[in-house]
Amino acid sequence: AVVSTQSTGVKILQDYKLQVNLNEGYKRVFVNDTVTLGKQMRAMARRGTHVDEATVCQLCRNPLIQEQEAFLSDVTVFFCGHAYHNTDTCLKGREFCVSCVKS
């Protein structure tokens, strides 16, 4: 009975040590992934998005730049590259890309 209890205790300690090692490994992977994804997100946020006469609003499908306009005034371009007119019929003050939220 003593040998059985001792081997059971050893098995429990080995299992506990395995769980601790797995948790430490998961933590390292999680931290590394978080750092990598953070770097990718910052790099993506630094990129510019080109808008020209061919760029259309993702909702109304009308060009963002009209021929008579020299600059953009009521346009929102998200990091994903989707662009919208800032009007009540298109973006309506949304803070997220409508096209990306739908998919």
C-alpha positions, 0 to 999 in steps of 0.5 A: 500500500505504501509503494502504491501511494508513493508511486501515485504521489510521484506520478502526480508530481510528474504530471504537475511538472509537465503541466507547469512546463507546458504552461511556460511553453504556451506563455513563451509562444503567446508572448512571441506571437503577441510581439510579432503581431504587434510589429505587423500591425504597426507596420501596416498602420504606417503604410499609406493608401493611394486614392485616385480618380479610379478609387470608388466608395465601397458602398455607393460605388461612386468615385471618391474624387470628382473631377472638379475636386482638388482634394479629398474632404469627406472621405475615410480610408481604413488601414485595410485599404477600403475607402468610403464617403463620409456621408449619411448614406455611406459611412454614417460615422462608423468606426470600422470598415463595413466591408471587412465587418461583413466578411 
